[in-house]
Amino acid sequence: MTRTTKNRFTQQLFTRPASDGRSIVYVRFIDAESGLVLATRSTSLDSDSPAKDIKASVTSILADLNLEAIARMKDRARRAALDDDERIASMPAFEFFSWFWSDDSYYLSERQDADRPLSKGHILVCRKYVQTNLKQFEAFSLTPVRELRLSIVEAFVRKLRKAGKSLDVVKRNLDTIRTPINWAQARGLIEAPFSFKTLVLPRRDSRERGILSDEEILKIVDLPYAKPWVAESGRMHWDVRPRPRQSGGRTYDTPPMLDVRQKAAIVMALFAGLRRGEIRGLRWCDIDAERKLIEVRHNYVRFDGDKAPKKMSLGTVPLAVELEQMLDDLRALCESLGYTGANDFVLPGTARDRPVNEVTIRRGWERALELIGIPERERLKRNLLLHGARHAYTTRLLDSGELSPAEVAKLTRHKDLSMLSRYGGHLRDETIEKGRKALSFKKEADHASQ
């Protein structure tokens, strides 16, 4: 039911069910000129009440409301919003992208208020691309937000492709502009909305991450490591002393060594399949020595600190013998520092409340490969990255023949079995040799006797 007052305001009556089964009457006051809803109030009467009682109740509500003042306030807010929309729509696209990823961004502050903040790392990456690739694309500086078109975005992608940018770099640049453009389109700020789905992206030319052979893994397991040392000040140092350096192209006589945290991090990647952030976030409460398992439930990443592991990656992994021995040594050292509390990091950093630096882990990986006879040139050629240790972990589980793909997926914490083809599809020399033997009718001894 709609009723018009003597001035420009209208009333709408409607009912909603109450918890006791009655239907309570509500009244909504609307500004007929702007169409804005000014206020909604309950009449404290049910729908079976006489019309005169409802009218009296509405009159009483009106006496307490200054609809003129409310209308002026809402109109000012509406005009301010329209003015703000006009300001944003008129911005050059580059200026808009810069603002969108800045600390003043409405989008970022709203996500923060909703307790759904974006990763600081992601925000910093977007800011980086705004100030590099986006800044160099002239059309973004000349085109206002309202005039953005798919053709402009396509031209931007073509420029990136001509510059030889990889598919991953192109995608990260598109991520930098897609979110703000979608945000602007949802608010009607772009005159001709468009979709990114029709964009033609460059072909992926990624190299498969290399993995270590069983022999190379065993060499890493046998590598010695340097224990922490105490400076004259009494401060405990975890890094290697003397630290390996080069001078004039010649390495010092003291061979480079791993510190205990570097060795442990590599063994965790090789024998537990942990990612770098999961290695850094591992706490002593996550290790169950009696049941011989590790609960993966922490992830410590750059800029964001301690957070939940990668989506859907919570899980349990077995404690391999090699890793169990490494952790025993590490626990003994941490006990001397009093760093074995439930929430203490297994791999501590320069302070008790933070884990080992990710750069320390990366240098340890590169140093370990040098020590087992894989120089930098070969490491780069084989694309041997720390995350490749996780690939080796997955491949060894699959090649063992002891586990089904579903069981392997549980231990690698992949919820989709199809992901195993990506992470466990490496063809190792050991696998080729097993295949050769399986295909041969003659035994090695028979062949040798001929």
KAFEN-V862848 format. One line per field, one symbol per residue. burial: I if it has 16 or more other ideal C-beta (glycine too) atoms within 10 Angstrom, else O. Layout:
BEGIN
burial = ???
END
This chain:
BEGIN
burial = OOOOOOOOIIIOIOOOOOOOOOOIIOIOIIIOOOOOOIIOIOIOIOOOOOOOOIOOIIOOIIOOOOIOOIIOOIOOOOOOOOOOOOOIIOIOIIIIIIIIIOOOIOOIOOOOOOOOOOOOOIIOIIIOIIOOIIOOIOIIOOIIIIOIOIOIIOOIIOIIOOOOIOOOOIOIIIOIIOIIIOIIIOOOIIOOOIOIOOOOOIOOOOOOIIIIOOOIIOIIIOIOIIOIOOOOOOOOOIOIOOOOOOOOOOOOOOOIIIIIIIIIIIIIIIIIIIIIIIIIIIIIOIIOOOOOOIIIIIIIIOOIOIOOIOOOIOIOIOIIOIIOOIIOOIOOIIOOOOIOOOOIIIIIIOOOOOIIOIOIIOIIIIIIIIIOOIOOOOIOOIOIIIOIIIIIIIIIIIIOOOOOOOOIIOIIIIOOOOOIOOIIOIOIOOOOOOOOOOOOOOOOOOOOOO
END
